[in-house]
Amino acid sequence: MTDNGVRPCRISPAAPHGVTPEQRAVLETRGRRAVEFGAAWFIGGLLVAVVTLGQAQGGGVQFVVWVPMFYGVHRIVSGFQLIRKSRELS
């Protein structure tokens, strides 16, 4: 595309649905990676919360890590949305 949004004559038009199989594969790969990355963040945050809870049993301060767990859930949900989108476009 040119700067003004007009397609030059020598560039072929997009696929009928606007998304090529390669683009669908990229969306699915990105979705799977987002799910894996989100799971890692969630598990990491959960481990820190469990470890600090165990240390706080003796009267120490409990350090609950909610933000990494919420971020992990967010990445998992967005990853599943990307996977669903890639399958709907096929």
ChimeraX attribute file (.defattr): number of C-alpha atoms within 10 A of each C-alpha:
attribute: neighborCount
match mode: 1-to-1
recipient: residues
	/A:1	8
	/A:2	7
	/A:3	6
	/A:4	6
	/A:5	7
	/A:6	8
	/A:7	12
	/A:8	10
	/A:9	7
	/A:10	6
	/A:11	8
	/A:12	8
	/A:13	10
	/A:14	9
	/A:15	9
	/A:16	7
	/A:17	8
	/A:18	9
	/A:19	13
	/A:20	14
	/A:21	12
	/A:22	9
	/A:23	13
	/A:24	19
	/A:25	14
	/A:26	15
	/A:27	20
	/A:28	21
	/A:29	16
	/A:30	18
	/A:31	24
	/A:32	18
	/A:33	15
	/A:34	22
	/A:35	24
	/A:36	16
	/A:37	18
	/A:38	24
	/A:39	19
	/A:40	17
	/A:41	21
	/A:42	23
	/A:43	15
	/A:44	16
	/A:45	21
	/A:46	17
	/A:47	14
	/A:48	16
	/A:49	18
	/A:50	16
	/A:51	14
	/A:52	17
	/A:53	16
	/A:54	12
	/A:55	14
	/A:56	13
	/A:57	10
	/A:58	8
	/A:59	7
	/A:60	11
	/A:61	11
	/A:62	15
	/A:63	14
	/A:64	14
	/A:65	17
	/A:66	14
	/A:67	12
	/A:68	18
	/A:69	21
	/A:70	15
	/A:71	17
	/A:72	24
	/A:73	18
	/A:74	16
	/A:75	23
	/A:76	24
	/A:77	16
	/A:78	18
	/A:79	24
	/A:80	17
	/A:81	16
	/A:82	22
	/A:83	22
	/A:84	14
	/A:85	15
	/A:86	21
	/A:87	13
	/A:88	9
	/A:89	13
	/A:90	10
